[in-house]
């Protein structure tokens, strides 16, 4: 109708309809986007979608062309926990950038090379188990490779080696709903200063063999070398069960959110560490060294000390179990809660 003849509430109704259409479209886009995290197989099977196959509800089931999917079982993998399935994994990874690993326990006796842009997806974080059965690293992740919905068990009481290794300048790797536990070496190792730029880990469990508080056996390790340029890495919902968690080394821009953390280690070269909405457990004392360290909105068990020379440390607001925060930095370039410094 002509604008002059509209009732006063017509514009509001039209606006509401527009908002509904926008939200419906945005919701669909969000579900499609979630495929990047949940994995194409999970969505295709209805997992996490709130519907069942063929229900015709609000599900979106993006499925890649059949020719692009490689199921390791089709390449001879057995998944019985005793048969060596390494050759099947290597063949599948060589054939396709989309590799699916059904529920089962798969023995791997050589280091896996996860190629660039390749996605390895399991049938559930605790349903698909990859068993590290040799004395070298479990896997090396090339640029933009990703793992989702599976567990990697290091069997660190009988085998040496690290879990997931990122090296060189390869970046943009991702982990979603992955467990990397029980390794004799680091569970996740950024072994060179530029490795893992724009790395993202969400809903990831880590825990190193013998990694009790005070052992200095950290599950996540970042190269000690100074990283002057920004190398952003993020961890959301990192679960450590209170074991030694992260050695920040010479990091530059590391973000940890909504996580349960055991022991942490900062060095003089640590830069741009941001920890929020997390719990810092078990560690008796934590020395904060480096530059631009921010810890906010956290429940903090250890006694905190700011190391000599550290600057731009932000420690407010938080819930502290041990006070005061001890400031030995020799400068006033910090943000500390009132009356907590000494």
Secondary structure, 3 states (H helix, E strand, C coil): CCHHHCCCCHHHHHHHHHHHHHHHHHHHHHHHHHHHHHCHHHHHCCCCCCCCCCCCCCCCCCCCCHHHEEEHHHHCCCCEEEEECHHHHHHHHHHCCEEEECCEEEEECCCEEECCCCEEEECCCCCEEEEECCCCCCEEECCCCEEEEEEEECCCCCCCCCCEEECCCCCCCEEEEEEEEEECCCCEEECCCCCCCCEEEEEEEEEECCCCCCCCCCCEEECCCCCCCCCCEEEEEEECCCCCCEECCCCEEEEEECCEECCEECCCCCEEEEEECCEECCCCEEEECCECCEEECCEECCEEEECCCCECEECCCCEECCCCCEECCCCCCEECCCCCCC
